[in-house]
Amino acid sequence: MLLTDNMWLQLLLDLVFAGVVLGVIMGIAGYTVLAERKVASWIQERPGSNRASIPFIVAIPVIGRFLQRIGFFQLIADGAKFLFKEEPTPRHTHRFYYVLAPMLALIPPVIVISVLPFGVWWYEGQVRPLAIANVDIGLLLVLAIGSLGLYGSVLGGWASNNKFSYMGAIRAGAQLISYELAMGLAVLPVVIWAAMPGTTGGLNMMSIVESQGTLWNVIWQPVAALVFLVALFAETGRLPFDMVESETDLVSGPSTEYGAFKFGLFYFAEYINLVIGSALFTLLFLGGWNFLPFVPAPWPENFFGSVCTVVWFTLKTFGMIFFFLWMRWTLPRFRYDQVMRIGWGMLVPLAVVNLIAYALIIPLVDKFLK
């Protein structure tokens, strides 16, 4: 079938929209690295990044020095450093897989971005999500594709042909299996609630947000929210669950043998996962772009209202990102046996009991509401 002019225009607009969304998300992920360093400096009462600069911009009165003090140019300096440093490839590595691993770590989270809605817009009286792809099984795609990112660490640890990297790869696989199960069990009550009789698409991200119109899931499903949050820390490899890259006993885990741009890809993928994890928790448990618990959203059904939904969702996501950063510089790292015990001995049984409880409660609530 030949594409008409309108179809070509629509395809072009979709590509531009996708490019803008990916660019914004990657920009946020990049500056999350700066936020990490700034939050660490505030907690540890020391200066953060405040030296990198671009001379002709710093020369601008007031604004230039302000941008330098807040570390605005640090991302540019770090990116240039990773890009132009010498790119070593150790001889003892499995070269093809050694090069493939950083790309495999970065590609899955970038794909996940496409199904996450970050607001709504109104067209002919109907509300539609602002997302690159609005699919009915969006949540399933997020969990399935998102978990593939950790295989980059597994492959990188094996391909490095280094015992410390290999031990990190083994830990990555064990941690993925341990906490992926708990995470899946935690979201099932959310899916059941979003797919109550009279609604459609329990796995659709838009439907999940709409089901939290005035009652957020974090309020009436706190156990599921807690299990999902702990599993999210483990899935993203953040402290206190950074056993994959535990520098105290594994040097740097799977990325030990990597340098320059390849190491930068691993590093960048970690922060993209952090941003996506924060956005996902906001969508599943914090009401997405809904205003406040028990308070209907006051957004007008026009362009200004769409902007409000995006801004409100972004503020919630930034709040979750700050929480992740805060926890890193607050809690000590768990031992490997403690990580396994928490996953299998605590989270999985708790998630199973919670699922059974809400499988009984939700039909009763539906019957009562009728």
N, C-alpha and C positions, 0 to 999 in steps of 0.2 A: 504494500500500500504506500503510495506517494504521500509525503508530508506536505500539507498546505502551508501557505504563508503564516497563518495564525498558529499552526502547530510549531513551526520553526521559531516563531517569536516566543511562544510559551516555553519551548525547550531552552531558548537562550536565557529567558528570565529565570527559569529554574536553576540553570547552571550558575548564573550570577548570584542568585540567592544562596546557593550551596557554597560558593566560594567565599561570600561575605561571612556566613555563619562559621565556616571552618577557620577563616582568618581571625575572627573575633575570639573563638574558643582557644585557638592556639596562642593568641596574644595574651589572653587571661592566664593560660597555663604558664606562659613564659614569665609573666610578672608575678605569678604565684611563687616562683623561685625567689624573687626579690622580697616578697612578703614573708617568706620563710625566714630569711636572714634578718629582716626587720623585727619580726616577732621574737626571734631568738635574742636579738640585742636588747629589746625591751625587758624580756623576762630575766636576762642575765645582767642587766644594768651596765651595758657597754655600748659604744658607738656601733652602728650598723654600717651598711654600705653607703659611703658618702664621699668617695674620692674620684670615681670614674666620671669623665666629662668629655664634652665635645666643645673645643675652644670657642668657635664662633657663636654657639648657643649660650654657653656660660657667660659670654660677654654681654648678653642682654641684661639690663639693669633689673634687679630684684628677682625676676622670673628665672633667669639662668642659674643663679646661685641656689635658689629654692629647689629647682629640679635636681641639682647636683647633691644637695644635702639629703633629699629623700631617696637618692639612689636611682633616679629615673634612667640614667645612662648605663647602669650596671648590666642590664640584659644585653645591650648592644656590645659591650666589652666582652662579656662571657661568650656570646654567640660568635663574635669574630675570633676569639681565642680558640674555640673548638673547631671552627671552620678552617683556620689557617695553620694550625699546629701540624707538626710532622705526624703522619699516619702510619705508625708501626704495625706490622703483622708478624707476630712471633712464628718461628719456623715450626715449632712443635704442634701448632694448632691444626684442626681439620678446616682448611681455609674456606671452602664453599659454605659450610654451615656457620663458620665463625663470622663471615660477612652477612649471612642471611639472618642471624639471630637478632641483631638490633632492629632490623626492618620488621621482623615478625612481632617484636615487642611494641612497635609503634603503630602498625597498621590496624589491628583490631579496635583499640580505643577510638581511632579516627572514624572507623566505620560506625561505631556505636553512636557517635554524635548525630548521625543522620536521622535517628528515630526518636530523639529526645525533644519533646515540645518545650518551648521556653516562653510561651504566651499564647494568646488567641487573637483572632481578628474576625470581624463580622462581614458577611456577604449575603445580601438578599435576605436578611433576617435570620440567617443561620450562623452559628458560631463554629469556627474552624480553628484547628491548632496551627501555631506557627512552628513548623517543623519541616525539615527537608523531605522526609518521607513519613506519612501517617499510615502505619500498617496496623492491622488488627492484632498481630502477635508481637507488638513492639517490645513488651517486657520480656518475652521469651527470647527475642533476638538479643536484647541487652545482656541477659544472663549467659546465653550461649556464646555469643561472639566476644563479649567482654572477658570471659574466662580464658580465651585463647591467648591473650596477651602474655600471660605468665609462661606460656610455652616458649616465648622468646628467651626468658631467663633460663629455662630448662635446657634449651638447645645451646645457648651461649655457654652455660656451665660445662656441658659435655664437650662442645667443640673446642673450648680453651685448652683441653687436655692438661688441666691443672687440678691437683687434688682439692684445693680450697674451693675453686670454682665448681668442681664436680659435687662437693658436699653441699654447696649452695643450691645447685640444681636439684639434688635429692630433696632438700628441705622445701624448695619451691613446689615440687610435685606433691609432697605430703601435705603441705599447708593448703594448697589448692583443693585437694580432695576433702580435707577435714572441714574446711569452712564453706565450701561451695554447697555442701549438703545442708548445713544449717541455714545458709542464706536462702536457698530455695524453699525450705520448709517455712521460713519466716514470712515470705511474701505470699504464700498460699492463702492465708486468711484475708489478706488485702484483695487478692484476686476474687475470692468467693464473695466478699462484700461488694466489690465493683460489678460483679455479674449476678446480682440478686434478680429475682423475677421482675420483669418489667424493664430491664436494662439489657444492653448488648455489649459484647466486647470486653470481658473481664481482663484480658491481656493487653488491651489497648491503653496506651498511656493517657490519652485524653479522657477515657472513661474512668480511669483510676482517680484522676484529679477531680473530675466532676462528682464522683462519689463522696468527696470530702468538702462539699459545698460549704457547710457550716460546722461540720464535725470532723476535725482532722484525725487521721489514723493514729498519730502519736498519742492522742488523748484517750481514745477508746480501745486501742491495741498497743499499749505501752510495752508489753513483753515482746511482741513481734518487732517493734521499733528498736528495742535494746539488742535483741539477738542480731537483727540485720546490721545495726551500727557496729557491733563488735566484729561481726564477720566482714564488714566492709573495711575496717581497719586491717584485718588480716589479708584480705584479697588485694588491697592496694599496697601491702608491704610496709605500712607505716608503723612507727613506734607506737606501742611497745611490742609490735608483731613483726619487726624487721629481721626475722631470723634468716631470710634469704641473703641479706647483705650485711650480716653481723660483723662489723669490723673488729670486734674484740677477739674473735676466734676464727674468722674466715677471710681476713684482710678486707675484701670488698665483695665476696661471693662471686656470682657469675660474671660480674663486670671487672674482675681483677685484672685480666689480661687485655682489657680494652683501653684505648686512649683516643684523644682527639675527637673527631666527628662521631665515630662509632659509640664511644662512651657518652657523648652528648645525646645521641638518640635514646639510649637507655635512660638517661637522666631525665630527658624531656618526656618520655613515655610515662614515667612515674608521676609527673605533675599533671599530665593530661588525665590519667586515671584518677588523680585526686579531685580534679574539677568535675569529671563525669560522675564520680561517686557522690560528691556533694550535691550535684544537680539531681541525681537519681533518688537520694534520700529525701530531698525537698519534694519531688514529685510524688513519692510513695507515702510519705508520712507527715509532711509539713504543709499539705494543702496546695502545693504548686503555686499558682498565681492567685489563689483565693486569698481574700484580704486577711481576716482574723477568725479564730474559732468562734462559732455562734454569731458571727457578724457577716451578713451577706456582702458580697463584693460590690463596692459602690462604683465600679468602672462604667462609664457611659459606652454605649455600643457604637463607637466611631473610632477614628484614627487615634485620638487622644486616649481613649480607653485601652486600645491595643498597646500603646506605649506604656501605659500604667501597669498592665499585666507583665510586660517584659521587665520593667524596672523592679517591680515587687518580687518577681521570681528571682531576678539577679541578686537582689539584696539578701534574700534568704539563702541563696547558694553561697554568697560571700561569707555569710555568717557561719555556714557549715565549714567552709574552707578554713576560716579562722579557728574554729573548734579543732579541726584536725591538726593545724599547726601548733595550737596551744598544748594539745595533748602530747605532741612529740617532745616538747621541752619541759614537760611536767612529770611524766611517768617513766620509771626505769624499764629497761628491756626485760621481757620474760625469758626464762630459760626455755630450751627447746622442748623438754619434757612437760613444762607448764603450758606451752602453747598447744601441744597435743591433748593434754588433759582438759584444758578449757574447751577445745573444739569438740572432742568426742564425749567427754565425761559430763560437760555442763550444757553447752549450747544445743547440741543435737537433742538430748532428752527434753530440755526445756522447750525447744521449738516443736517437738512432737506433741507434748502435752498441750501447748498453746494452740496448735492446729486442731486437736481433738475438741478442745473446749469451745473454740469459735465455730467449728463445724456444727456444734449443737446449739450455740447461742444465736448465730446469725439467722437460722430458720425461725427461731422463736421471736426474734426482733422483727423479722419480716411479717410474721403472723400478727404480731401486736400492732404494727403500723397499719396493717390492712383493716 
